[in-house]
């Protein structure tokens, strides 16, 4: 990047750990900041012996580039770097700035790099939009169900399991909460979104055999929509917890610890970001479907900050997060051409 005049900057978190790499192309005409985002960290390798080619080899075979991160998202990093290197020589004609953001902590779900850039002390205040370079040419993610995640700390009363007198069992109380949560009806599909969804994803409690547990932790993941907001999800969980707490007298109230709350979002059809990418793909003869995704992504977090984002247009791939991850090499220049045209449309 430095050799191409892009002047990369390392962003660090409060501990001093590197969490992202950025570089900018400054347009000489006024306009907003547009961000091209791709992650530098990868999913784990899994069983390396099961790979056809070594996960760190970067081998090209039968038209495919093989290796962990080839699809998610090192090919996007390469595309964005080449695009910025070209546009650097055209700054006089550009409106606004183009920023490359290559973040870490994405695959952990922590998004430390993205949060450092978008919410740090030097965060830009004029972001027009973010294009996230996840792979795949069949769809462009222009929205997603939101997510509300909590950890419930459910209390009982400890005692010896062999004692004559029984005490309230935290696991039993947690089971009552789980049953009540799963019986609650949720809104169905609407406005392009899938239905609301609630899933209990973890239960931890008790040790050994002779002790009645006085604490059980329950993880709850709720997917929200335009008709079922994060507040409504929080109210639903709180109501269920209060109802079960009331039915279990003599136990401390359940503690609800909110871990994540990202809103559902959908870019309007006339969004400049959405229109630029879909139009650029059409010019290349690619029929891309605009989709509101079921899973959430960093775009949901950005929506909470008032920043529009797209995700999911890039090279054709196989084996994402799996053995034999790879991208079809001949589709990388196509992805680059689409992003090149989209950026020029936004900054022209």
KABEL-V384884 format. One line per field, one symbol per residue. ss: DSSP state (A for helix, B for strand, O for the rest). A space follows every 50 residues. Layout:
BEGIN
ss: ???
END
This chain:
BEGIN
ss: OAAAOOOOBBBBOOOOOBBBBBBBBBOOBBBBBBBBBBBOOOOOOOOAAA OOOOOOOOOBBOOBBBOOOAAAAAAAAAAAAAAAAAAAAAAAAOBBBBBB BBBOOOOOOOOAAAAAAAAOOOOOOOBBBBBBOOOOOOBBBBBBOBBBBB BBBBBOOOBBOOOOOOOOOAAAAAAAAAAAAAAOOOOOOBOOBOOOBBBB BBBBBOOOOOBBOOBBBBBBBBBBOOOOOAAAAAAAAAAAAAAAAAAOOO OOOOBBBBBBBBOOBBOOOOOAAAAAAAAAAAAOOOOOBBBBBOOOOAAA AAAAOOOOBBBOOOOOBBOOOOOOOBBBAAAAAAAAAAAAAAAAAAAO
END
